[in-house]
Amino acid sequence: MNSVFIATSIDGYIATPDGGLSWLDEVPNVNSEDAGYSAFMARIDALVMGRSTYETVLGFEAWPYGKPVFVPTTTLTEVPEHLKGKVEFISGTPQEIVSFLNAKGHKRLYIDGGKTIQRFLAAGLIDEMIITRIPVVLGEGIPLFANEGTVQWFEHIHTEVFLGAMVQTQYLLRKK
């Protein structure tokens, strides 16, 4: 099971053009609301995190993940000392990455990062999406979805409102 758990603006952007996320803090009390994130993390085995997202997370005060993080990259070569044993750089197609991680026992993967999500979605490798819409129109930025790939239908599972502002919807890939 490959899952996405992500926030977007109403117009579908996951970050500003420069990768900024400060707009996420504009919803009052957003940082105090878990919005199902802990329960989601409890059911995953590992993260596949895009390089740009990884570089953004490196700027956080503390490393926020207790699960192994695999970063698809062909440019990064050395994991920082404080993240050794927590982060591993890998390469390959989405299919190769999933096969490699499944063989290591990581069957429930959290796919994170705009381009990485797009690549896995285009490869038909996203089974679940949990998308939280933040009530802002950014007008431009890094989109969650690209205009490529084949049509994929998802079933609506659940929608919930958090803090009277954030609308979170869970979808599962419709099996044929």
C-alpha positions, 0 to 999 in steps of 0.5 A: 500500500503506497499512500500520500498524506499532504496539504494543498491550497484550494487551487492545488499547490503544495508549496509556493514557487520557491518551495515555501510552506509558511502559508500552512501556518496561517490557519489559526492553531494549525500546528496544534491539530494532528488531523490524523497524522499520528494515526497515519504514521502509525500504519506506515513502514517507511517514507519515500521522500523527494529530494526537494522535500528532504532538503526542506525538512533538513531545515526544520529544528529537529528531524520529525520522522521515527520511520526510515526515510528513503530519498530518490536522488541521483545528485545527493551522495552523503547522508548527514552524520546525524541522519545516518541510520534514518535516511538512505539515498536510493535510485530507480524507477518508482516500480524499482523503488517499491520492489526494493523497499517491499523486499526489505519488509517495507510494505506500507509506504508514505510517498511524499514530495510533489515530483515524487508523488507525480512520478508514483501516480503516473506509474499507477503506484498510489493506492491511497491519498489523504489530501487536506485542503487549506483555505487559501488560493496561492495563485502559483506554486508547486502543484500536487498534480501534473498534467501527465499519466493515465486516468485513475479513478479513486473512491471517496472514503471519508471527509472531515473538517479540522479547526473549522477551516481545513478539509481533509479527504481520504481516497482509495484507488478504485480497483478494476 
